[in-house]
Amino acid sequence: MMNMVKGVMVGMLAGACLGYAGKSAADENPKIRKKISRAKRTMNDVADTAKYMFK
C-alpha cells in the first residue's frame, strides 16, 4: 500500500514539474502555445471517442 502511495506522489510531482515547465515555455513562445492548444484539443477528442466506445 505504501509503495502505491509513493508512486502516486512521484507521478503528481512529475506532472506538476512538467506543467510548470510547459507553462513557462508557452508564455515565452507563441508557437508552443498554439501546439499545446492543438494537443489539448486532440486529447479531448480521444477521450470523447473512448467514452463513446465504452457506452
C-alpha positions as CSV (number, residue, x, y, z in Angstrom):
1,M,0.0,0.0,0.0
2,M,2.8,2.4,0.9
3,N,4.6,1.8,-2.4
4,M,1.4,2.7,-4.3
5,V,1.1,6.0,-2.3
6,K,4.7,6.8,-3.1
7,G,4.2,6.1,-6.8
8,V,1.1,8.3,-6.9
9,M,3.0,11.1,-5.2
10,V,6.0,10.8,-7.5
11,G,3.6,10.9,-10.5
12,M,1.9,14.0,-9.2
13,L,5.2,15.7,-8.5
14,A,6.5,14.9,-12.0
15,G,3.2,16.2,-13.6
16,A,3.4,19.4,-11.6
17,C,7.0,20.0,-12.7
18,L,6.2,19.3,-16.4
19,G,3.1,21.5,-16.2
20,Y,5.2,24.4,-14.8
21,A,7.9,24.0,-17.4
22,G,5.3,23.8,-20.2
23,K,3.5,26.9,-18.9
24,S,6.7,28.9,-18.7
25,A,7.7,27.8,-22.2
26,A,4.3,28.7,-23.6
27,D,4.5,32.1,-22.1
28,E,7.7,32.8,-23.9
29,N,6.9,31.3,-27.3
30,P,3.5,31.8,-29.1
31,K,4.2,28.8,-31.4
32,I,4.4,26.5,-28.5
33,R,1.2,27.9,-27.1
34,K,-0.5,27.0,-30.4
35,K,0.9,23.5,-30.4
36,I,-0.3,23.0,-26.8
37,S,-3.8,24.1,-27.6
38,R,-3.9,21.7,-30.6
39,A,-2.6,18.8,-28.4
40,K,-5.3,19.6,-25.8
41,R,-8.0,19.5,-28.5
42,T,-6.7,16.2,-29.8
43,M,-6.6,14.6,-26.3
44,N,-10.2,15.9,-25.7
45,D,-11.3,14.2,-29.0
46,V,-9.6,10.9,-28.0
47,A,-11.3,11.0,-24.6
48,D,-14.7,11.6,-26.2
49,T,-14.1,8.7,-28.5
50,A,-13.1,6.4,-25.7
51,K,-16.2,7.4,-23.7
52,Y,-18.4,6.7,-26.7
53,M,-16.8,3.3,-27.3
54,F,-17.5,2.2,-23.7
55,K,-21.1,3.2,-23.8
